Amino acid sequence: MTSAVVGVLLLGAPLVTGCEPTGTIAPQGAPTSPSTSAPSGSPAYRITTRNEEGSLGPDTTYSATVPVLEGPDAAVVDRVNTAIAEYVRQEKAGTSYANLTLKAGDPHVGRQVLALSFGGDRYPPGAAHPAELASGLVFDLRTGDRVTIEDVFTSTGDGLRRLESIVRPELDRRFPGGPTGGVTDPEPANYQQFVVNPRGLVVIVADLPYVLGPQSVLAPWDQLADLVRPELADVLRS
C-alpha cells in the first residue's frame, strides 16, 4: 500500500504558491495527539486526537485519527466536535466497499479560526492501488460554525474565478499537458476542500488521477482581499 496522505502542513512549508517548487499534500507519520494553542491573549483552544478502528463490511475495515477540540466555550467545542464526527461518519458511510484509512494532519488554531486537514485512502480489497483522499474543515471559533467556500466571498462566483486564476496556472506549471481535466473550473464543487492560515487560503485539489495525487495550492490573502467578506477577513487570517 502506498503511504497515506495525511494533510496540508498548515503553518509552514510546503504550502504552495506559484513560485515554489512542490505542491503535493505532504505525507506525514501518524499524528500523536497534536496540541496547538491560539496566540497569547486569545482563548486557549487546543486540538488533541483520538484513534478509532472498526469494521465497515464483511471484508473491509477502517482506522481513523480524529481531531478533538478542547477549550473554554462548551457550545463552540460541542458544535465543532459534532461537525468533525459527522464528517468522519460520512467518510465511513461512503466507503463500505473498501478499507478506509483517515488521518488528521497538523491543525491550525488561530485567534478566531480552526483549520483541520485530513488525508488517507480507500483501498478496495484486491485493487492494484488505493484511491487517495484529502480534505479540509474550517471553523469560526467565535461561534463554532463551519466555514464553507460559499461563506468566504462576497460573491461566490467572483471568488471562485479568482481562485481558478491562481490554481489552474499552478497545476499547469506542475503538470504541463497533464490530465487535470476540469478540476479547477469555477464551480463550488471543485473548491469545497480548503484550509486557511495567516498566509492565505489553501485549495486542496483531490480529484486528480492517482499518478498525480492530491495537490494543494496557496492563494495568498493579498490576492483575495477585495473579494473576502469583510466580517470574515480577520477571522480567516488569524
N, C-alpha and C positions, 0 to 999 in steps of 0.2 A: 504494500500500500504506500502511496506517496505520502509525504508529510502533510498533516492537516494544516490548512491555512488558518491562522489564529486571529489576525486582525490588524487594523491600521495602528501604527505607533502614533499616538495622539499628540504627544508633547515634543517630539524631536524627529530626527531623521528616521526613516526615509520618507517623509512626506514629500509629495512631488509637485514641482512647478515645471513650466516648460523648459527651464534651463538645467534641470537636474537630470542625472543620467539614468536613474532606475525608477520603477514605479509599481512593481508587483506588491501586493499586500504582504507584508513581511512575515515569514514563518517565525514562530517563537516556540519555546517549550511550554508545557502545560503550566497555566498560571498557578501560583502558590499563594492564594489569598492576598492579592494586592490591596494595599490600603493607601488611598490618596486623599489628602485633605485639601479643602479650598484655601486660598491665600489668607494670610492673617487679617483679622478684622471682619471676617465673614463667618457664618455658621459652620460648625465643624462636621459637615457631611463627609462620609467616607464609604468606600466600597470594599467589601470582603467577598469571598466566593464560597459556594458550596458545590459539592460534586453529586451528580445523580447518575444512576445506572439502572437499566431495566430492559424489558422485552417490548418490542414493537409488534411482533407477529410470531408465528411458529418458528421461523428461521432467521429472524432479524432482531438486533439489539440496538440500544442507544447508550451513549455516555455523554454527559454534558457538564461543563463547568459554568455555573450560573452566578452572575453578579448579584450581590445583595446590598442594598443601600441602608446605611445607618445614619442617624442624625437627629437634630433637635426637634424637628416638626413631624409629629407622628402621622399627620394627614398626608404630608408630602411623601414620607417614607412609604406609607401604605399604597399610595397611588402609583408610585414608581415601581415598587416591587410587584404589584399586581400586574402592571403592564409587562414587566420582564417575564413573569410567569406565563402570561398569555402568549408572548412571543415564542417561548420555548414549547408551549403546548401546540402552537400552530406548526412549528417545525416538525415535531413528532407526528402530528396528525397527517402531514403530507409526506411521510417517509416510511410507511408500513412495508414497502416493497424492498427496502434497503437497510443496511446498517448505517446508523447516524452517529457521527461524531460532531459535537458542538463545543467550541471553546471560546471563552471570553478573552479578549485582548486587554491591553493596558487601558484603564479608564482615564478620562479627563474629568476632574471635578473642579469646575471653575467657581467663581463667586456666586453665580446665579444659574449655571448651566451644568448639566451632566451629559457626557457623551460616552457611549459604550459601543465597542466594536466586537463582532463575533466572526469566527471562521470555523472551518471544519470541512466535512464532506459527507456525501451519501454514497455508499458503496454497495450496489446490488450484489448478492451472492453470485459468484462465478463471473462477474464482469472483469474486463481487462484492466480497468482503472476506475477510480471513484469520480464522482461529479463534485467538484469543489464548490463550497458555498462561502459567501461573505456578506455581512450585513451590518447595519448601524442603527442605534437608537439614540435619540437626543431628547432631553427633558429640561423643562423650565423649572428650576429649583425654587422659584417663588411660589409655584402652585402645585408642582408635581405632574403637570400636563406634558404629554408627549408633543414635541415639535416636529411637524411633518414638512415636506418640501413646499406644500401649499401654504404653510404658515409663514414661511421665511420672507417672501417678497410681496411688495405692494401690488404687483401684477405677476401672477404665476407665469403667464406666457412670456412676458419680457424677461423675467428671471431665468427661465429655462433656456431661452435663446442666448442669454449672456453666458450661462454655464456651457452650453453647446459650443460657443465660440472659444472657450478655453479647453474643454475636454477633447473635442474632436481633433484639433491640431496636435495635441499632445499624443493621443493614441496613434495618429497617422505618423508622427515622428518616431514613435517606438516600433511600430509595425508597418513600414511602408508597403502599401498594397495589400496589407493583411486583411483577414476576414472579420473585420469588426462590424460589418453589416449596419443596421440602423440603431445600434445601442446608444448613440449619442443624440438621436433625433429629439427635439424639444417637446417630448411627451412626458407627463408626470410619471408614468410607469418606469421610465428609464432613469429617474432621479430619486426614487424612493429611498435608496440606500445611501446614507451620508452620515458623516460626523462633523463636529466643529471643534475648533481650538482657537487660541488667540491669533493665529496666523491667517485662518481662513476657513472656508467650508470645503471639506474633503469629500469628493464624489467617489463612491465605491461602484465600480463597473463590474458586475458579477456575471452578466450573461454574455460571456465570451467563450470561444472554443476552448476545449480542455488544454490544448497545447499552449495557449496564451495565459490562461489562469486569470483569476480576478485581478483587477487593476485599481489603483487609487490615484486620483488627480486632485491636487490642491488648487482651489480657486481663491486667490487672496482677497481679503476683505476690501482692500482698496480698489479692486476691480468690480466689486459688487455693491459698494456703499450706497450708490444713488438709487438702488433698487430694493434694498433690505428695509423691512418695516421699521420705522423709527423706534417703536416701542420695544422691539426685539434686538436692535442693533447692539446695544451694550451688553445685553444678556448673552447673546451668542458669542461675543468676543471675549467674554470673561474667563 
